[in-house]
Each structure stands twice: as C-alpha cells, then as structure tokens.
Amino acid sequence: MVEQQIIERYARIVAVALLVAGCLLVLRPFIVGIVFAAIVCVCTWSLYQRVLRKCRNRPTLASLVMTLGMILVVVVPLAVLAGSLANNVPTLIDAGKQMLASGPPAPPAWLKTFPFVGEQADAYWHRVTENREELKSLGQRLAEPAKNFLIATVQVFGEGILQLTLVVFVCFFLYRDGERMAGSVHAIADKLAGGMGGRLIAIVNGTVVGVMFGMIGTAAAQALLALIGFLVAGVPAAFLLGAAVFFLSMVPVGPPLIWGGAAAWLYYGGETGWAVFMVLWGALVVSSVDNFLKPILISRGSNMSLALVFLGVLGGVLAFGFIGIFLGPTLLAVGVTLLKQWTQVAAPGAVPPA
C-alpha cells in the first residue's frame, strides 16, 4: 500500500513536469513577447486605472483604448521608420558608391595645426584623397556587405514590429484580466515564498518599473541631446532624426547609426568642421549618456546599488538578449533580498523580521 502511494506520488510529479514542459514548448516562440507585454502592463497599470475610470469601469473598452494608444505611439512610428529605411536602401547604396568614387574633400586647414597628431592626420588624409583608384576599389568591395547590412537592419525592424504587434495583442488581455491574474500571482508567490511573497512581488514590480523608466529616461535624454547637435550643425530633418535616436536608443548601436550618418552627410557636403563636431558630440555626449544615466535612473527606481544595476543590465543582456535588460536586475534584486532574509534568520541570536 505504501509503495503504491509512493508510485502514484511520483507519477503525479512526472505528469505535472511533462505538462509544464509541454506548455513551455508550445509557448516558447512567444515567451519573450509575453514577458515584455507583462512588463509593459506593470509599468502602465496606473495609467490603465485612470483610463478605466474614464470608461466607467468597463475593462474591455479601457483595454481597447490602451492597446490602440500603444499602436499609435509605438507600432505605427516604427513601421513608418522601417518602411522609409527599406525604400531608401538602393539610394543609400548608390550614394555611398558615389561618395567613395569621388573621394573625400581636401582636409581642412586647421587640421595640420592640431596639437600632437595634426601633421600625421593631415598627411594621412592627403594620401587617401590622392589614391582615388584604391578608394574606388574599396567602395566596390564594401558595397555588397553594406547592402546586406542595410537589408538585415530592415529585417530586424520588421521582426521587431511583429513582436510589438504580439505584445499589443497580449497586453489587451493582461489589462482586461489583470486584477484576476494579479490575485493568482500573489497566491502562487505566497505558496512558494511563504510570508515573503508580497515583499518579493513588490521588489519585482519596483525593479521592472525602475528599469522601464530608466530606459525611457535615457532614450529621451539621448534624443534631446542628439536633436541639439543636429540643430546646431544644421542637419536637415533634425526632429525626425531625433525621434529615430529615441527609438533606436533601445539598441546598443542604434544612436551611432543616426548621428554617424548625419556626420557623413555633413562631411561629404563640404562641412568638415561640422562633421567633426557631430562625431565628437555623438560619441562624447549622446552615446556616453547611456553609460551612466541609465544605471542611475534604474537604481533610484528599484532601490538597488549602482554596481548591481550595472551588472544586472549587462549580464542580463548577455544571457537573455534584449529582455535581459529587465530580467537581469530583477533576478539580482530578488536574489539579494532572499540572501539577506536567509542570513538574518540563520545568524545566531537573530530575530526573524515580522
């Protein structure tokens, strides 16, 4: 009898494990989208509550308003940006060939007087401008890789738009049924973590919100600084390029694609000084903001140390990709909290917190 009960217990465990594995296998292509949708809903829940009150407590209507707003604010601009980039790929390739074929302009007079490296830079510039055949051959060799890179960039934008569409779709149901789902999450957390369930959920919520607003704040700062540089240098469509910097700041090499392209346009337009300014402004001001502003904003929103935030963001990206920006700091925050709780309880004479 006892052996039969043991066998049945293990059989139930195996059945549950197989069921969980099967569910994960089915949902594996959508896990990133579902997790990101949950993050978006957590960060915008207070806004949803206000919309819900405006809609006279009708969850379906409020959820529809929120998802339509996400489509208009995020999905449509990215689709327009991706479409514009796709339409201009041949033009960009031809322009690059012409620039390399014609060669760079003569170096500015002030370059030779630049301290320490001015004479060497001026001599190197003259060697490049005088060897037109080598420059043309280089352009022909780089044309195909550049074309493939631009096409791959368009494909990444397309895949991102599809992922965002999935996120918006999932967000509708998370908004509509969020309160019931939140109750289930609290119940699961209480079963797994006992009295610490509510505290851990609060830590996860605070960390996720801190990371999200850290990313948005950093993106806004980079876009504003890039816009200032574009306006000062006289780059056309400065506001459109600033918006592109805002969206592409989520990608590690996104902003340099914009301000680097603006610098190239200025350079081949004969505005060498402004091109140098654009490169220095982009590298030292726009792109460097991400290195210190994002960890500071995240640490303030999540009550984590700056070092843990930096390690969580970097390690999360390396381990999980883009979604690791959120998962890395969250996992570290929960782990540190559990470690502190365990050491407090395990210490001799320590009194467990209430």
Disulfide bonds with the S-S distance in Angstrom:
none
